[in-house]
Amino acid sequence: MACEVSFALTYKNMDRKYDLLVAGDVNPDLVLTSPDIDPRFNQVEILVDEATLTIGASAAIFACGAARLGLKVAISGVVGKDFFGGFMLEMLEARGVDISPVIIDPEQSTGLTVILNRITDRAILTYIGAIAALRAEHITDSLLASVRHLHVASYFIQPSLQPGVPDLFARAQRSGVTTSLDTNWDPTENWTGVKELLALTDVFLPNETEALSITRAATIEAAASELAGYGPIVVIKMGQAGGMVCQSGRIYRCPALPVEVADTVGAGDSFNAGFLYGYLHGWSRQRSLKLAVICGSLSARGHGGVEKQPYVSEALKHL
């Protein structure tokens, strides 16, 4: 197809130790699931159908999804010397993620997210803890020289990292490292600082609500075009509607796979892993988007973000 534009320039630095370095949040999720969950105060006790303690955090779930697809992945973040920190390190390592760049700070408490899951929607309660302690200088030039691509996740809940991200991305680019960004939700709802960063970002991966909030655009197409105008490939997660990719004024869409949804926790992070797998292998943007949607859809079959992340062989069957 004439419009099948590839990412040939990203298929490089194959001799480096890691395909991906992920910088961001490292904390578990406690997922409480019930179709009609509705917590109330005044000591009203509500029973739920399921409770799952699992790998949480956008960066960690993304790292696991990318490793499941066969990429060589390392993660950088901060955890405390406590039960939740130990749980995360053990679980990440078991899923093939290199945890050596993770900082264990005994003065910090590992973050925790409690998810109230209604299957098709969820409320998210997060204790930041050590998530906020990661700084750009923790990611050294020598570490960057060992990777092909740098992905920053959960930008808005990392106040110590935010000021240094422009310099971090500039250092990455000087080292021949491509970059991607997923801001996730902004608890302050100010949505500032992102546009200034996009000129240094190769791939921007918001969801539909985040893209509309950052741009204040009236439609998702207008939001995608505006964001792409700053320079990056813009890939937007759209839940049951699948996803879209925008670059150089062209927009392509891909519908979601029909699956039986257990919950959608981490589906967007699995989507990101699928797109960046294609990006790092020099695939076209359309083919990369298809794999992203497949990975996001398949991950929704299980509770928590990592249980049903697909291996690349499974994902490619749907492609």
FIFI-476913 format. One record per atom (N, C-alpha, C): x, y, z. Coordinates in steps of 0.05 Angstrom, whole numbers, plus 5000, padded with zeros to 4 digits. Atoms other than C-alpha are relative to their C-alpha. Layout:
BEGIN
XYZ ...
//
This chain:
BEGIN
501749765000 500050005000 501850255000 498449765002 502650694983 500250155026 500049854974 500750965052 501349855022 498750164979 504450425090 502750115006 497549874994 509750885117 501449855023 498650164980 515050505157 501750185018 498249874981 519450695216 502849894997 497550145005 525750435183 502350115017 497849884985 530250915221 500249905028 499950094973 528350605287 501249725003 498950274999 531049925268 503050025000 497149954998 538050085293 500949955028 498850054974 542750015352 499449725011 500850274992 541249275353 502049865018 498050124983 547749125390 499850105028 500249904973 545549505452 498749805019 500850204980 544049135516 496949985002 502950004997 536749345521 498650124976 501749875020 531349495470 498650235012 501649804986 527549895521 500950065028 499849924972 528850285584 497550155008 502549874991 522550475622 500650155025 499749844977 522651045671 497350095011 502549924990 516951155718 499249865026 501150104975 512450875772 500449695003 499650284994 513850205805 498549945026 501650064977 508249985852 497949804994 502150205005 503049435861 497350134998 502949945001 495649475846 498549815018 502050174987 490349215893 497450054986 502449975017 484449095847 497649875014 502550104988 477549025879 497950014979 501850025023 472448775829 497249925007 502850074998 464948775828 498550174980 501449845020 460148995773 498650245011 501649784989 456249445820 501450135024 498549904977 461849665868 499350305003 500849724994 459650315902 500750055030 499249954972 463750485965 498550235013 501449794985 460250906018 501350045027 498949944973 462551256081 498049945022 501650074976 459451216151 500249705007 499350284993 462750526159 498149794988 501650205014 458250186109 501849804986 498350205011 461449526090 498849894975 500850105026 461049326017 501649754993 498750245009 462648625993 500750014970 499250015028 466448525928 500449714991 499850275011 467047925882 502849895000 497250095002 474647895874 501950225011 497849824992 480948195903 502649884990 497550095012 487648155867 502350195006 497549854996 494548405889 501849934977 498550075024 498648455826 501950234992 498249795010 503948845788 498250244991 501449765008 501349555781 501950204988 498549785010 503750225755 500449994970 499949995029 503850445683 502749914989 497350075010 511450375675 500449705003 499550284994 511649685707 498349824982 501750165017 505749405668 500950014971 498949975026 508549685604 502549834996 497550155001 515349375619 499449704997 500750285002 512148695630 498949924973 501250065026 508148735566 502150004978 497949995020 514248925525 501849755002 498450234996 518348365556 498649754991 501550235009 512747865542 500049984970 499850005029 513148065469 502849934990 497350095008 520547885469 502150224999 498049794999 523848565477 501749985025 498249994976 529848655524 499450265015 501149774986 527149115577 501350035028 499249924973 529949475638 498250225011 501849804989 526149915686 501550165022 498949824980 528250515728 497850135016 502049884983 524150755787 501049985029 499250004972 524350815863 497949845016 501750144982 521450335914 501250025028 499150024973 521950285989 501149735007 499050264991 525349736028 497849885018 502450094986 518649436047 498749774984 501350235012 513748876029 499250064971 501049935027 510649235968 502450034981 497749975017 517549415941 501249734993 498950275005 520148705949 498149844981 501950145017 513748435917 500450094971 499749905027 514648885856 502649914987 497550095011 521948715846 500049714993 500250295005 520647975852 498349944975 501950065022 514747985804 501150104973 498949905025 518248425752 502249824990 497850185008 524447985752 499049744989 501250255009 520147365744 498950024972 501249965026 517147675681 502150094980 497949955019 523947795649 500850294997 499349725001 524748535665 502550045017 497649954985 531748755687 499550235020 500649804978 530849115754 502550145011 497549894989 538149315764 499950315001 500049714997 536650065750 498050105022 502049914980 531150075804 501650085026 498849904976 533150475866 498349925024 501450084976 531350185934 500850205022 499549794981 530750755984 498649935026 501250084974 529750546057 498550235014 501449784988 527251246073 497350054987 502549975014 521451176025 498149765005 501950215000 515050766026 499149954971 500950065028 513150405961 497250104996 502749915007 507050705927 498149774998 502150215002 500550325923 497550134986 502549915013 494350385878 497849805007 502450164995 487550125898 498050074977 501849965023 482950025838 497349875007 502750094996 475449975847 498949944972 500550085027 473649585785 497149914995 502850085008 466649555754 500049854973 499650155025 469149145694 500450204977 499849815023 467649695642 501050275008 499049754991 469950275685 501349965027 498650044974 474250385747 500750275012 498949774985 476150885801 502749925010 497250054993 483450945819 500850185024 499049864976 486251135888 503049935003 497250055000 493751215890 501450145024 498149894980 498651315948 502650034985 497649955016 504651645914 502549875011 497650124988 510151455963 502550044983 497549995014 516651295928 499850064971 500349935029 513751415859 501150274995 499249725004 515152155868 503050055003 497149964994 522552045884 501849974976 498350045023 525151865815 500750274988 499049765013 529452415784 501549934974 498750055026 532252495714 502949925003 497150064997 539452465739 500549715009 499750294994 538151755764 500549844975 499550145026 538351565690 502550124988 497349905008 545651645673 500449984970 499350025028 548751745605 501049724993 499050275005 552151075611 497749804998 502450175002 545350745622 498650054973 501349935026 542451115562 501649884977 498450115022 548250875519 499649704996 500450295002 546050155532 497249934990 502750055008 538950235506 499450114972 500949905026 535350335439 497850215003 502449834998 529150685465 499450065030 500849924973 526951065528 497150075000 502849954996 519751065551 499550115028 500749884974 517251535606 497049975004 502850054994 510651345639 499250165025 501149874976 506151695690 501350275006 498649744998 509252385677 498850185022 501449814982 504052765718 500249945029 499950064971 504952395784 502949985009 497250024993 512552465785 501250285001 499149724999 514153175808 503050045000 497049985000 521553035818 501249944973 499150085027 522252745748 499350224980 501049825021 518253265709 502050214991 498349795010 523153845709 502449914984 497750105014 528753405683 499449844975 500650165023 525053045628 501050134974 498949895025 526853545572 502949954997 497150065002 534253475588 500549704997 499750295002 533452715596 499549924971 500550075028 530252665527 502150114981 497849895016 535553115497 502549835002 497750184996 540952685527 499649734985 500750255014 537452065500 500550034970 499849965029 537152355430 502950034992 497249985006 544552535432 501449735001 498950274999 545951805449 498849814979 501250175021 541851565389 497649845010 502250144987 536051355434 497450144993 502749885005 528851465411 498450005026 501449954975 523751685462 497049984996 502950005000 516451595479 499050095028 501249884976 511751895531 497149915003 502950044994 505251675564 499650165026 500449834976 502952215613 498349885021 502150094983 497151835643 498450245011 501849794990 491952235682 501550215017 498949794984 493752905713 498150055024 501749974977 490952915785 499350305005 500749714997 491253685784 498250104979 501649935024 487653705717 500950274988 498949765013 492154285695 501149934972 499050105026 495353875638 502150184988 498049815010 501254345632 502749854996 497350095004 508354225607 500449794979 499750225020 506853685556 500750114972 499549905027 506654095492 502950084996 497249915002 513554385507 501949764998 498350245000 516253675513 499849844974 500650175023 513353395449 502050034977 498049975020 518753675404 502449815004 497850194994 523653205439 498949715002 501350264996 518752615438 499549884972 500450135025 518752115381 497249884997 502750125000 512251755401 498550095025 501749914978 506752055444 497549825001 501950214997 501751555472 497850075021 502149954981 495851885508 497549834994 502650115007 488851605514 498250234991 501849805012 482851975485 499550235019 500749794981 481052355548 502450175005 497649844995 488252565560 500750184976 499549845024 489152805488 498250244999 501949785000 482853225492 500550205023 499449824978 484753505560 502450174996 497549855005 491753705539 499650224979 500449815022 489354055476 497650185003 502649864999 482354285496 498650014973 501250025027 480454085425 497149905002 502850085001 473153955406 499749714992 500250285009 474453285372 502749875003 497550154996 479552735379 501850034975 498549965024 481652835306 501650265001 498649744997 483253565320 502249985021 497950034980 487053375383 502449854989 497850155012 491152855346 501750174981 498549845019 492953335291 501650225013 498549804985 494853885340 502549895013 497850124986 499253425380 502249924981 498050085020 502653145318 501450234988 498849765011 504053855296 502550085016 497749944985 509153905352 502449824993 497850175010 513253345320 499849705004 500050294996 511752655349 498049854983 502250185009 507952065321 498149995024 502049994979 501452105361 498349754998 501550254999 498251445381 498050015023 502049954979 491651495418 498449755006 501650234990 488350955459 497150085003 502849925001 480850945450 498149795011 501750204987 478350365493 498649814981 501650195016 472749965460 500150084970 499849915027 473750385397 502749944987 497450075011 480850135389 502150215004 498049804998 486050655372 500450144974 499349855024 488651165322 502950095002 497349895002 495451405298 499950234981 499949765017 496952085269 502950094996 497449905006 503152315234 499950144972 499949855025 504452835179 497250054988 502749935009 497053015175 498249764993 501650245006 494752295164 499149865025 501150144977 490251925213 499149734991 500950275005 489251175214 498849895025 501450124977 484550785259 500149704998 500250294998 484050065282 498049935022 502050074979 478049755319 501249805020 499250194979 478849355383 499249714992 500850285004 478648595382 497649945017 502250084982 472248285408 501049795019 499250194979 474147955474 498150035023 501649994976 470647785538 501750155021 498449834983 473048335585 499749935029 500050044971 475048165656 500450265014 499849724993 477648865669 502050134981 498349855019 481349405631 502450125013 497749904986 486749535682 502649944984 497550045014 493349635646 499849954970 500350055029 490449525576 501450214984 498649795014 493150195554 503049965000 497150044998 500150005577 500849764982 499550225019 499749345538 499850104971 500249875026 497449755478 502650144993 497549865005 503650195485 502249804993 498050205005 508049575488 499849894971 500450105027 505049315423 500950204979 499249805020 505949965386 503150034999 497149955000 513150055408 501649754990 498850245013 514749325389 500250044970 500049955029 512749495318 501850234992 498349775006 516250165320 502949935000 497150074998 522849865342 500849794980 499450195021 522249335288 499750124972 500249875026 521349845233 497449954985 502650055013 514049665219 498750264992 501649775007 509150135186 498450095024 501649904978 505050575232 497349865002 502650154999 498650205212 500349735012 499550274989 501549525227 500650015030 499449964971 504349775293 497550065016 502549944987 497550055311 498349755004 501550254998 494249395296 501049825023 498950164979 499049035342 499450125027 500649874975 497949555396 497149945009 502850064994 490349455393 499749715008 500150284993 491248705394 501049955029 498950044973 495648725456 498350125022 501849884981 491049205492 497549845004 502550164998 484848795476 500549745014 499550274987 487948125496 500650035029 499449974971 490448395562 497550045017 502449954985 483348585582 498549745007 501350254994 481547845586 500449915029 499350094973 484747775655 499850225020 500049794979 484448135722 502850105004 497449884997 490048625733 501350054973 498849915025 494748905682 501849804985 498050175012 499448315668 499249714995 500750295001 495747655675 499749904971 500750105027 493447605602 501550164978 498449885021 498748015566 501049794981 499450215019 500147635502 503049974994 497450045013 506647315478 499750094971 500149905028 508547565409 498849794981 501150205017 506646895378 496950015000 502949984998 499446965404 499050254986 500849745012 498947695383 500149994970 499650005029 501447565313 497849834986 502250155012 495947055301 497650184993 502149825005 490947615306 500750214980 499149805019 495148085265 499549914971 
//
